[in-house]
Amino acid sequence: MFSKLEVINEDSVNKKIFIKAKTEFEDSYIRENYLKDLESTFKAQGFLLS
């Protein structure tokens, strides 16, 4: 099981959220396998994922 994702920066003006996992491996794995799902989820809430 992976660690939860942490919001490291939220840009309310440009509606962007920056997230990062606890380790570089987890961050890379999540971005490779789940980024499209995360992007569509954040987009539905009016935010862009960076």
C-alpha positions in Angstrom: 0.0 0.0 0.0 1.3 3.4 -0.9 1.4 6.5 1.3 -1.3 9.1 0.9 -0.6 11.9 -1.5 0.3 15.2 0.0 -0.8 18.6 -1.5 2.5 20.5 -1.6 1.1 23.7 -3.1 -2.3 25.0 -4.0 -2.5 27.9 -6.4 -6.0 29.3 -6.0 -5.5 32.0 -8.5 -4.7 29.6 -11.4 -6.7 26.7 -9.9 -3.7 24.4 -9.8 -2.8 21.8 -7.2 0.7 20.3 -6.8 0.8 16.8 -5.2 3.6 14.5 -4.2 3.9 11.0 -2.7 6.1 10.3 0.3 8.9 8.7 -1.8 10.3 9.3 -5.3 9.3 5.7 -6.3 5.7 6.1 -5.2 5.5 9.4 -6.8 6.8 8.0 -10.1 4.6 4.9 -9.9 1.4 6.9 -9.2 2.2 9.4 -12.0 2.8 6.6 -14.5 -0.3 4.5 -13.6 -2.9 6.9 -12.2 -2.2 10.4 -13.5 -5.0 10.4 -16.0 -7.5 9.4 -13.4 -6.3 12.0 -11.0 -6.3 14.7 -13.6 -9.9 14.0 -14.6 -11.0 13.9 -10.9 -9.3 17.3 -10.2 -10.6 18.8 -13.4 -14.2 17.8 -12.4 -13.6 19.9 -9.2 -12.3 22.9 -11.3 -8.6 22.4 -10.7 -5.6 21.4 -12.8 -3.1 18.9 -11.4 0.6 19.6 -11.7 
